Amino acid sequence: MPNQIYSERLTFTKLAEHDWELVRSIYSNQTLMQHIGATMTEEAIRLHFEKELAPWSLASTHWLTWIIRENASGNDVGFISMCTRNREILTAEIGFIFLDAYKGKGYATEAVKHMIDFATKTYGFKKFTAVCSEEHAASRRVLEKVGMKLDKIVPDSTEINGKMVTDCFYSLEVS
Ligand SMILES: CC(C)(COP(=O)(O)OP(=O)(O)OC[C@H]1O[C@@H](n2cnc3c(N)ncnc32)[C@H](O)[C@@H]1OP(=O)(O)O)[C@@H](O)C(=O)NCCC(=O)NCCS
């Protein structure tokens, strides 16, 4: 597996120990996490981080995470992760977080498209899924722009900071 891949404006590098501070700051940022889940303690973030540093294969149960940097500046813009969910129809769930300073540039759309293309060609995934809260319009728009379709809306699906939220489940089958 390559350690680095590139799209037109972005570089994706596999998560490494030196990314700890970026990951810690993202998972403890209340604004970024508002539609994803409660902000985590540093200890919980570290546990999660260490799991993701482990070598990844299709049989892994942990997420394969890529740190995304802007080609033009070299700055960190966020990350994208995928996790195998089904091995009969080889399926990956995709998740992503972008820093506020880089929103609205089409980066999330570019990154998700690129990851779907890469994961299809490299690992043979046949299907991709993603989940986001119903009220998270920007994320839903990203999923729609990459061609995902809305399969179901599930009320009271996730608890975020003491409030039950409705989730939207999206998927895309690739041929
Ligand atoms: C959601 C997120 C990924 C969007 O990233 P981004 O790089 O700004 O996304 P893009 O620029 O590729 O596309 C965003 C789209 O949403 C639209 N959008 C943004 N805010 C919106 C809003 N409040 N209502 C409706 N549409 C909105 C944009 O106009 C754009 O669509 P368009 O190209 O048709 O104009 C980013 O804000 C983020 O990481 N947020 C925090 C973490 C998170 O919630 N991750 C997703 C978990 S499911």
The ligand as an SDF file (V2000), in Angstrom:
LIG
                    3D

 48 50  0  0  0  0  0  0  0  0999 V2000
  -18.8730   18.9210    6.4690 C   0  0  0  0  0  0  0  0  0  0  0  0
  -17.5090   19.1730    5.8990 C   0  0  0  0  0  0  0  0  0  0  0  0
  -16.8280   17.8470    5.6350 C   0  0  0  0  0  0  0  0  0  0  0  0
  -17.6040   19.9720    4.5960 C   0  0  0  0  0  0  0  0  0  0  0  0
  -16.3030   20.1690    4.0540 O   0  0  0  0  0  0  0  0  0  0  0  0
  -16.0510   21.1550    2.8030 P   0  0  0  0  0  0  0  0  0  0  0  0
  -14.6420   20.9520    2.3460 O   0  0  0  0  0  0  0  0  0  0  0  0
  -16.4750   22.5260    3.1760 O   0  0  0  0  0  0  0  0  0  0  0  0
  -17.0620   20.5550    1.7340 O   0  0  0  0  0  0  0  0  0  0  0  0
  -17.1970   20.9550    0.1760 P   0  0  0  0  0  0  0  0  0  0  0  0
  -16.6840   22.3360   -0.0280 O   0  0  0  0  0  0  0  0  0  0  0  0
  -16.6070   19.8510   -0.6480 O   0  0  0  0  0  0  0  0  0  0  0  0
  -18.7900   20.8860   -0.0480 O   0  0  0  0  0  0  0  0  0  0  0  0
  -19.6800   21.4440    0.9070 C   0  0  0  0  0  0  0  0  0  0  0  0
  -21.0510   21.6030    0.2610 C   0  0  0  0  0  0  0  0  0  0  0  0
  -22.0160   21.8390    1.2910 O   0  0  0  0  0  0  0  0  0  0  0  0
  -22.6700   23.0690    1.0390 C   0  0  0  0  0  0  0  0  0  0  0  0
  -22.9740   23.6570    2.3460 N   0  0  0  0  0  0  0  0  0  0  0  0
  -22.1200   24.1510    3.2540 C   0  0  0  0  0  0  0  0  0  0  0  0
  -22.8080   24.5660    4.3430 N   0  0  0  0  0  0  0  0  0  0  0  0
  -24.1120   24.3240    4.1060 C   0  0  0  0  0  0  0  0  0  0  0  0
  -25.3030   24.5380    4.8360 C   0  0  0  0  0  0  0  0  0  0  0  0
  -25.2770   25.0630    6.0680 N   0  0  0  0  0  0  0  0  0  0  0  0
  -26.4870   24.1660    4.2730 N   0  0  0  0  0  0  0  0  0  0  0  0
  -26.5200   23.5930    3.0410 C   0  0  0  0  0  0  0  0  0  0  0  0
  -25.4070   23.3550    2.2840 N   0  0  0  0  0  0  0  0  0  0  0  0
  -24.2270   23.7270    2.8190 C   0  0  0  0  0  0  0  0  0  0  0  0
  -21.6690   23.8880    0.2620 C   0  0  0  0  0  0  0  0  0  0  0  0
  -22.2920   24.9540   -0.4310 O   0  0  0  0  0  0  0  0  0  0  0  0
  -21.1230   22.8050   -0.6780 C   0  0  0  0  0  0  0  0  0  0  0  0
  -22.0430   22.4600   -1.7000 O   0  0  0  0  0  0  0  0  0  0  0  0
  -21.9520   23.0910   -3.2020 P   0  0  0  0  0  0  0  0  0  0  0  0
  -20.6050   22.7090   -3.7470 O   0  0  0  0  0  0  0  0  0  0  0  0
  -23.0970   22.4730   -3.9260 O   0  0  0  0  0  0  0  0  0  0  0  0
  -22.0610   24.5910   -3.0440 O   0  0  0  0  0  0  0  0  0  0  0  0
  -16.6430   19.9900    6.8870 C   0  0  0  0  0  0  0  0  0  0  0  0
  -17.3310   21.1370    7.1710 O   0  0  0  0  0  0  0  0  0  0  0  0
  -16.3240   19.2700    8.2030 C   0  0  0  0  0  0  0  0  0  0  0  0
  -15.3910   18.5010    8.2570 O   0  0  0  0  0  0  0  0  0  0  0  0
  -17.0830   19.5420    9.2890 N   0  0  0  0  0  0  0  0  0  0  0  0
  -16.7900   19.0310   10.6280 C   0  0  0  0  0  0  0  0  0  0  0  0
  -16.6920   17.5480   10.7630 C   0  0  0  0  0  0  0  0  0  0  0  0
  -17.8410   16.8110   10.1600 C   0  0  0  0  0  0  0  0  0  0  0  0
  -18.9600   17.1540   10.4430 O   0  0  0  0  0  0  0  0  0  0  0  0
  -17.5340   15.8040    9.3210 N   0  0  0  0  0  0  0  0  0  0  0  0
  -18.5210   15.0150    8.6350 C   0  0  0  0  0  0  0  0  0  0  0  0
  -19.0260   13.9190    9.4660 C   0  0  0  0  0  0  0  0  0  0  0  0
  -20.3060   13.0100    8.6550 S   0  0  0  0  0  0  0  0  0  0  0  0
  1  2  1  0
  2  3  1  0
  2  4  1  0
  2 36  1  0
  4  5  1  0
  5  6  1  0
  6  7  2  0
  6  8  1  0
  6  9  1  0
  9 10  1  0
 10 11  2  0
 10 12  1  0
 10 13  1  0
 13 14  1  0
 14 15  1  0
 15 16  1  0
 15 30  1  0
 16 17  1  0
 17 18  1  0
 17 28  1  0
 18 19  1  0
 18 27  1  0
 19 20  2  0
 20 21  1  0
 21 22  1  0
 21 27  2  0
 22 23  1  0
 22 24  2  0
 24 25  1  0
 25 26  2  0
 26 27  1  0
 28 29  1  0
 28 30  1  0
 30 31  1  0
 31 32  1  0
 32 33  2  0
 32 34  1  0
 32 35  1  0
 36 37  1  0
 36 38  1  0
 38 39  2  0
 38 40  1  0
 40 41  1  0
 41 42  1  0
 42 43  1  0
 43 44  2  0
 43 45  1  0
 45 46  1  0
 46 47  1  0
 47 48  1  0
M  END
$$$$
